[in-house]
Amino acid sequence: MEETICIPKSEYDKLRMQADIDVDLLKQLAESLKDVKEGRVRRVK
C-alpha cells in the first residue's frame, strides 16, 4: 500500500536536486574506479 504525503514544493525541488547529484556522483566514482583498474592514474604529490 502506498502512502501519500504533502511537502512544500521547495522541499521537493531540494530532494530532487540531491537525488540527481547522487546519481552523478555514483557515475563519477564508477568511471574513476574503471580508470584505476586500467592504470590511467597519475600520482600527485
Secondary structure, DSSP 8 states (H G I E B T S, - for coil): --------HHHHHHHHHHHHHHHHHHHHHHHHHHHHHTT------
